Amino acid sequence: MRNDRMTTEANDLVSAINLARTEAVTRAAPVSVCASSDGTSCSADTGWNKGWIVFLDYGTPGTLTDADGDKVLRVWAKIDPQDSITTTSTYLQFAPAGTATDGTANFSNTTFTLKPSGCTSDQMRVVEVMAMGRTDSQRKTCS
């Protein structure tokens, strides 16, 4: 059951990231994905366990502001409370060309590690997003 749950959670995160990239290219506008506990604003931390949102991001990168014309495109609910997602990024933004950044200088990639409580064997999942927008998801041995 843990393997299935981790696969579902990793697939949901990859879907959100791919949606953000696709919408950025299609709309020729910046689109971001960020951690969100309420589905209407970005969390100021890296607490992706609380859920995440994809939104049109015309203003300050990684900040959802109605005054800037930002608009939520999709909301994902929090993950199972027994699971964790760790990353150093509070958001990812995709440019109209499909490239990604998390607002840090010299961005090359960001990694999300999804791990169930009591992780054993190869139940951990790692999702990596490259600067060119490519996303990779792998099953890893728990550490």
N, C-alpha and C positions, 0 to 999 in steps of 0.2 A: 504494500500500500504506500509506503514511503517513496519508493521509486516512482510509482505512478504520480503521486502528488508533486514530487520534485520536477518530474517531466512536464506536468501541466503548468506549474508556476514558471518554469524556465521558458516554456513555449508562450505563455502570456506576456512575459517581459520582452521576448524577441518580437512578438506580434506588435507590441506597442512601439518598439524602436523602429521596426520596419514600416509601420503606419506613419510615424513621424517623418521618416525619410521620404516615403512615397508622396505624402501630402506636401512636403516642402518643394519637391520637384514639380508636382502637378500644379500647385498653386503659385509657383514661382515666388514663394514667400518663406521666411524663416518659421520653422515649426520646432517646438521643444517638447521633451518628455521630462517630467520631474516627479519626485516623491511628493505625495499628497495624502493627508489624512482625512480631508473633507471633500475632495473632488472638485473644489472650487478655487484652491490656491496651492502654491508650492510650499512644501515644508522647508524651513531654513536649515535643515540638517540632512544627513544622508540616510534617513529612516525610510527606506523603500519598502519595509515590511508593512507599512501603514496603507500602502496602495500607491498608485501613480496615475498621472493624467498626460494626455497629449493635447497640445494647444497651439493655435496660431500665435506667434510670439513677435509682434511688431515693435514692442518697446524694449525695455531693459531685458537682456537675455536671461532666461530662466525665471522670470517674474511675470506672473499672470496679472495684468492690469486692464480693466475695462476701458479706462480712459485712453489707452494706447490702441484700442481696437482688437485686443487679444480675445481669442474665443476658444473655449474648450471644445475639442473634437471628440474625445472619448475618455472615459473614466474606468480604471481598474480598481476593484476593491482590495482591501488588505489581504495578505496571504495568511495561511494557517498560523496561529500564534505559536505553534511549536517550531516553526521554521524561521530562518534568518536570511537576510540579504545584506551582504557587506560590499561596500564600494567607497571610493573617495569622492565621487561626483554627486553633487546635489541636483544636477540636471544635465541633459544633453540637448544641444540645439543643432538642427540640420539646416544648412543653407540651401537655396534653390538649386545649386549644383549637386546636392546630395551629400556633401561633405559634412563631417561632424566635428563638434567641439564641446568641451565642458567649461569653457571660459578660462582655462589655465593656459599660461604661456607654453609654447612648444608642445601642444597636445598631440599625442601620437596614438593613444588608445585609452579606453577605460574598461575595467573589468568588474563584473558583478558576480559575486560568489553566493550561491544559494545552497543552504545547508539545513537539513532537518535536525531537530533535537535528537540526540542519541545516534548521530550519523555513523553508519558502519559500511564497510565495503566501498562500493562505487555509487553511493547515493547522492553525493554532492554534484552540483551542476555549476559550470562556469560559463558565463556569457561575456564575450569580449566584443567591443565596438571599436573599429579602426577609424582613423581620421578620414579615410576616403568613404566612410559610411558602411563598409562591409561589417556584417555581424556574424559571429561564430559562436555556437553553443556546443559544449562538450560535457560528457559525464566524466567525473573525476573521482579518484579514491579519496575518502575522507581524511582530513589531516588534523 
